[in-house]
Amino acid sequence: MRSRALARLVEMGARAALGVVLEFARTDTPEDPHAFRFAPQDYTLRVADGRRARLTVPWDRALLAELTAVRSPSRDPAAAQRIGDRLRGILEPAGWGAIASQIHAAVEEGREVHVTVRSNAAELYALPWELMTLGPSGRHLGELEEVLLRHEWPGTKSTPEQPNPRTEGGRLLFAWSSAAGAVPVDDHLRAIDRACQEGHVAFNPERDVLAHAGVHGLTARLQSARDAGRPVAILHLLCHGAVAGATYGLTLDADDGEAVTVDAGRLRQLLAPFAGSLRLVVLAACDGGNAGDPGNHLGSIAQALHRAGIAAVVASRFPLSADGSGVLAATLYRALLVDLSSLERAFTRARLQLARDPTHLDWASLSLHARADDGDDTRPWIVRPYRGLLAFHAEHTRLFYGRDVERSEILSDLHALIEAGRPRFLVVAGASGTGKSSMVLAGAVPDLLRRGEAALRDEAATKLVARARRDLAAAAERMPGAYLRSALEALERGAAATVGGEWSCRVMRPGDRPMAALTSAIEGHTAGRRLPWLVLIRLEELLHPERRRRSCARRSPGACGACPRATPGSPA
């Protein structure tokens, strides 16, 4: 066992991620990040041995025209390739060829690559580095599955976690505003709600959705969540972006019901006080990551929030399509809450999903503002995988490993009982504390339900039932009568209970009132549907209820919720 674990550690070390930092500095007035001149300017790039290699960015009308063209919905298909090759040409004198070779080799080996763009010159954040090409292949950095690119403002740090360490879970707040026009609220709500349900995350639309969001409403909701002891960990903001002077802002609802454009500085003032608990902000809006005119002091909305200490901000530097925003929400939150991926992997997965749409450039527009010092496996949503002495339940299936032999044996034994036509009653016995409940609830039962769902998807059975329906319906039309109609209704009921039925599981603990517990467990079951699998925890309570009462009384008299409180005249 130890040798296999050691081999796995060696393999992981050999496949460690490649970290690349593109650290730029302007040679002219480097102490002022906003001292931009609309003319060719020299910069330096820190290379592997610590030296700084020189490069020149030809700030001219031609470059600005290309940057404008690539964000247009009616752009030339070659625009993205042209700007990507141009960025590669800018970096070539500084040794980009060697860096690109390292990235290419890592990708060929299946290793992750984390590229951090860090610059003391604000204007360089206006360049779409995601489109930079690697070399002869012509492939963009942002299209590679293994590559994560993030933007970092130098000299800043993420606000320390509050509390530290943070507690498990938190809240996800979905705020939206249609003040500047319709937004795909239903698509985003559906995506978030589904991810929360499948990830067993508490999400209450009445509490966790802020409709017609405005400045005061957003602040009040964040504050109330913090006061209640369950601060918002993720803010998903859906709205329209708008030009705000030399940069961009978000259009939200004003107090009088009109629309108001909130600039990056104002939004920073609103959200920065919550940065200790607010670890991820997703701006599902056009131009949320657009830095505006090169060198302007505010920069993009995403950058302003990032500089203020929010650990991670996801935004779009170009116009974001409505369909693309829905794909972003569905993919990102499924990865974070259901698959329990890191933010870095969830982000790249969302970008790859967006790349499947050939009509938009949303995949290249998506940007992540985060810090390399925070690590490459950040988790805005905290999940504690260790349960201590508590049993694992269905919602912990993703965190339960092992007991494969016993789980397989349970499925085999149940299948044998079904095949033999015998009562489907199976006892799992073992000493107290050996993990029986965890193995059944988080292991065997999910295995059983997955097997049932696979059976429901059996194409042959589905086609056979469909053909029987058609034939019987045709016969009923040719020969009207109660007999054929009854047969057709019986077939529909049978199909619902077999091929179209829904597999489910109910858990009960007998306690002192086993029949009441059974009634409660199967409450809501619909006649004609497949009966749920019933899991009885602590079956011994049915056989020796008085032993359980004595045991509870010794530990803490009257404290067991399953035992009735003693009343005058009742038996001890």
N, C-alpha and C positions, 0 to 999 in steps of 0.2 A: 504494500500500500504506500509506504513512504517513498519507494523508488519511483512509482508512477507519479506521485505528487511532485517529486523533485524534477522528473522529466517534463512535467507540465510547466513548472516554474522556469526551467531552462528555455522551453519553447516560447513562453511569453516574453522572456527577456530578449530572445533572438528576434522577436517580432515587435519590439518596442516601437512606439510611435516616433516619427522623425519630427523634431521641432525646428521650424525655420522662422527667424525674426527678421523682417525687413525694416530696419531702423534708419529712418531718413533724418537729415538735418540740412537746413538751408545754409549756404556758405555766407550769404549776405544778411547781416543782422539776425543771427540765429536765436538771439535772446527774445525776439519778438515773433511769436507764432503767426501774427496777422500782418506782418510787413510784406505784403504781396505786391509785386509790380507786374503789370501786364506786358511782359517782355520775356525773352528767354532767360531762365534763371538756373544757376548751378546749385546742385545739392550733393551730399555725400551719403553713401550707404555703407553701414558697418558690415564688414565681411568676417569670415570665420576666425581669422587670426587677430581680430581686434582692429585691424587697419580700417581706414575709411577710403572707399573708392569713389571717384568723382563721376557725376552724370549731369546731364542737362535736360531740362524739360522746356520744349519750345512753346511757351505760352503765346499763342497767336490766334488769329481769327479762324484759321483752318482747324486747329485743335478744338476750339470752342464749338465750331460747326459740327464736328464729328461727335462731340459729347451731346450736343442737342439732337442730332439725327438718331443716335442710338436709343434714345428714350421715346421716340415718336412711335405710336401704334402703326403708322404706315411707313415705317422705315424700310430702307433697302436691306434685303436679307444679308448682304455682305457687310453691313455697318458694324455689327458686333465683331466680326472677324478682323475688320480693318482697324478698329480701335484696339483690339487685343494685340495684333501684330505691332501696332505703334507703341504700345506700352512695353512690349518685349524689346523693341528697338531702343527705347529710352534707357532700359536697364542693362543692355548688353555691355556697354563700356565699363560697368561696375561689376562685371562677373556673373551676370544672370545665367549664362550658359552652364557654369559649373553647378549653380544652385538648382537649375532645372534638371540637370542630370541626376542629382541626388534625389529629387522628388520623383523623377521617372523610375529610378531604381527601386525606391521604397514602394511605389505603387505596383511595380511588377512583382514584388515580394509579398504583396497583400498587406503591407503595413499602413497604418494610418499616418497622415501627414497633417500637422497643425501649423499653419502659416499665420503669423501675427504681423500686421502692418502697424508700425508705430512711427509717428512723425512729429517733430517740433514745428513743422510748417503746416498750418491749417489747410492751405490750398490743395495739398496732396490727397486729402480725404475726399476731394471732389472727383477723383479719378476712379473709374470702376475696375479695381484690381482683380475682381472676380473674372473679368474677361481676358486678363493677360494670358497669352499663349505660352506653351512650354518650349516650343521650338519647331523642328521639322514636322512633328505630328499635327501641328496646328490646333491642338486641343486646348481649351480654356481651363484655367485652374478650377473655376467653379463648376465645371461639368464632370470632374473626376470624383468618383464615389468615395475614395479614400481621403480626399483633401477637405480640411476645414480651414476657412479663412475668416479671421476675426480682426476687428479694428480696435486699437487701444490708444488712448490719449496718454502720453508720457507723464510721469510724475504724479499720477492719481492712484488711489486705492479704493477698493470696494469698502463700503461702510461695514464695520464688524457686525456679525450676526447678533440679533437681539430677539430672544435671549440666546445665549451662547453656552452650550449648543442649542439649536432650535428644537422645538418639540416636533413630534411626528405629525405629518399632515399640514394643516393650515387651511387657508381658503383661497379659492380661485374666484375672482370677481370679473364678470363679463359686463363691460360698460359700452353702450353704443349710442350714437347720435345720428339722426337723419336730417339734421338742420340744413345741410347743403344738398340734400337729395336722398333718394332711397338707397339703403344699404342692405346686403343679404343677411338680415338678422336671423331668419329661420335657419339658414344653412349653418351659421356659426353656432347658434344655440343647440341645434341638433348634434353637431360634431362634438361640442364640449360636453353636453349631457350624456351622450353615448360613451365617450371616453371615461367620464366620471363613473357611470354605472358599471362598465366593464372593469374599471380599475378599483371599484369599491371605495370611491372617494365621495364624501358627503357633499352634494351639490343641490341646493334648494333654489329654484328659479326666483321665488319670491324674495329671497334674502340675498342671493348671489348674482342677480342680474339688475343692472342699473340702466333703465330705459331713458332715452332723451337726456343723456348725460351732459352735465354742465360743470363749471368750475366748482361751485359750492356743493352740488350734489355729490360729486366725486370725492371731494375732500371729506365731507360728512360721512360717507359710507366707509372710507378707509379708517377714519377716526373711530367710528362706532365699532368696527370689527376689532380694532386694537383694544378699545376699552372693554370689550366683551371677552378678551383673552384669547381670541382666535384671529390673529391678524392676517391680512391678505398677503399671500406669498407670491401669487401670480396675478397680474392685471392684464386682461385682454381688452384692448380698446379698439372698437370698430367705428370708423367715421370717415369723413373725407378730409384730404389735405388741401391746403390753399396757400397761395403766395402770401408771404408776410414780409414786406420790405425786400431786403436783399436775400432773404432765406424763405423757409416754409413754416407753416403752422398747421394746427388741426382745427377744423370747424366743429364747434360744439354748440349746445343749446345755451342761450343766454337766459337770465332770470325772467325776462319779459316775453320769452317764447321765440324770440328772433334768433338768428345765427350770429355767432361771434367767432372770430379766428383767434385762437390762443397760440401765441408764439412760443418758441423753444424756451425762452427765459422764464415766462410765466408758468409753463408746465413744470419746469425744473423746480420752481418755488413751491408748487403744490405737492410734488411727489418726493422731493429730497428728504423731508422730515420722516418719511416712512421707509427709507432705504435699508434700515437694519433688518426689517422683516420682509419687505417687498423685494424679492430676489430676481424677478423676471418681469419685464414689461414687453408685451407684444403689441406693436402698433400696426394694426390691419388697416392701413390708410395709404393713399398715394403720397409719395415723397416724404414719408416719415424719416427716411435715412438720407435725404437729399441735403447736401451741405450748402446749397445755394450758390451765390456768387463766390468765386474763389477768394479766400482770405477774410470773409466777413467774420465778425467777432462772435456771433452766436453759433455758427455751424448748423448742423442738422439737429432735429428734435432728439433723435436717438443719441447723438453725440453729447448733447447738453445733459441728458439724463445720466449717461454713462460717466461723464466728468463729475457729476454731483455725487457719485458713489453708489448708484444702483448697479448691482453686480452684472446684470446682463440685460441687453435690450435688443429685440429683433424688430427690424423695420425694412422698408422697401425704399431704395434710392430712386426708382423710377415710378411712373404710374402703375398701380397694382390692379390687375383685373379682378372683377367680382368673383369669377370662377376660381382664380388663383388664390384669392383670400380664403375661400372655403376649403380648398385643398390644403393650404397652410394650417388652418385650424384643425382639420381632421387628422392630418398626419402628425403634426407636432404634438398634440395632446394625447393621441393614442400611444406614441412612442414614450412620452414622459410618464403617463399615468397608468397605462395598461402594460406596456412592455418593460417599464421601469428603466428606460434608457437614460443615459446622461443627456444633458442639454446639447452637448456637442454632437452626439450621434443623432439625436432627435432633429437637430437643425439640418444636418447633412441629408437625413432621410427626407425631410420636407422639401429641400432643394431638389433632390433627385426626382421626387414625385412631381414637382412643378415642371421639370424638364421634359416630362412626357407630353406636354402640351406644345405642339409646334407653332401655335399661333401667337404665343406671348413670350416675352423675355423675363417672366417673373422669376425664373430660377437664378438668373444673373443679377436681378434687382435685389434679391433678398440679402440682407447684411446682418451680421452679428457684431455687436459692440460688447466686448468682454476683455478680461485681463489674463495674460499668460500666467501671472503669479497666483491666480486663483486655481490653477491646475487645469487638466484636460478632461476631468470627469466630474463636472459640477452638477449639483442636484438642487434645483430651485424648489423641488417638492421632496420632503423628507419622508422616507419609509424605513422603519426599523425592522430588519429581517429576522431578528432574534426575539423569540417569544418568552424566553425564560421558562418558568414553570407553567405557563398558560398553553392550552391546546391550540393547535393550528385548526382553522376552519376553512370553508370553501374559498373565502376571500383571500386566504393566504396560500393558495395553491401555487402561485408563481414563486413562492419563497420556500416551498417544501421539496426537499430532495431526499432520495434514498428509499428504502423499503420496497425496491422494485420487485424482488422475489415474492414478498408477501402480497403486494398489490396484484401481481399476475395470478397468484394462487386464488385470491378472492374472486377475480373475474372468471377464472376457469371453473371454480366450484359452483358459482352462480349459473354459468352456462350449462354445466352438467345437470343441475337441478331442473332448469328449464327444459332441456332436451328430454329428460326422463319424465317430465310431467309431474314432478314432485313439488311439494310446497316450497316456495322460494324463501326459505328461512335459513340464515347462515349466522353462526355465532363466532365472533372473534374474541378469544379469551387470552388472558395474560395477567401478569402481576401488575399491581397498581403502579402508575408512573412510568411504564415502559413505552408509552406512546401509542396506545391502541386508538384512542380517539383521533389523534392527529393523523395517523396513517389512514384511517377510514375516511375522515371528513375532508382532508386536504389531498389525499392520494387516491384511494380506491373509488370513492364516489365521483370525483371529477373524471377519472378514467372511464367509469361506467357511463356517465352522461355523454362523454365524447363518443364512446362506442355507439350509444343510442342515436346520437345526432348523425353519425356516419350512416347508420342504417336508414335513417329517414331520407338521406340523400341518395339512396340506392336507385339508380335510374331505371333498372329493370322492373323493380317493384312499382315505381311511380308510373311507368308506361303501362304496366299490366292493369293497374287500377283505373287509369284513364281510359284504356280500351274497354274495360268492363263497364264503366259508366256510359260510354258512348253506345255500346251494343244494347245495354239494358234500356237506356233512354229511347233508342230507336224502336225497340220492341214495344215499349209502353205507348209510343205514338201509333204504331200499327194496330196494337190490340189493347185499347183502353180498358182499364180495370183496376180495382183496388189491390189485387194481388201483385201486379207488376210495380205499381206505385210504392207499395210497402217494401218490396224487394229493393227498389232503387234507394228508398230512404235508409234501409238497413245497410246497404253498401256504403252510403255516405257516412253513416255513423261509424261503420267499421273502418273506413279509410281514415277518419279523423282519429280513431283510437290506435291505428297501427302506422300506416305510412305517413299520414299528416299529423299524427299526434305529437304532443310536446313532452319531452322527457323532463322530469323534475325530481327533486329529492326533498323530503321533509325530515327534520330532526326533532326528536322528542326525548325528554327524560321523564320516566314514569312518575317519580315522586310519590306522595301519599294518595294522589287521585289520578291513577293511570288512565282511566277512561276519559276524564276531562282533558288530560294532557294529549291523548290521542285525538279527541275531537278538535282541539285547538290546532294540532299539527296538520290535520288534513282539511282544515277549514278553507273554503273557497274552491275545493275541487269540483270540477264540472262533470256531471254525469255524461257518460259516453266517451269521455277522454281517458287516456291511459292513466291508471292509478300511479301515484308517485312512489318512488322507492322510499321506504321508511327506515330511518336509522335510529335505533334505540340506544341512547347513552346510559351506561350504568344499569344494565338489564337486571343486575342482582337486586335492585330495589323492588322488583316485582316478586322476587322469591323470599327476601328477608327484609321487609320494610322496618320491622322493629329493630333490627341490627343497625340500620342507617340512623334511626332516631336516637338510639343510645350513643352512637359515634358522634353525631352532631352535638348532642347535649354535653358530652365530655369536653369537646373542643371549645364550644361557646354556646351556652344555653340560650335558646331562643333566637340565635343569629342566623340559622339556616333558612333561606327563603323557601326551600322546598318543604320544610316541616311546618305544620300549623303551630301557631303560638298556643301555649298551654292556657286553658281557661278553667275556672273553678268547676270541678265535677268532671273534667275531661280526663281520660287515661293518660298517664305519664309516658 
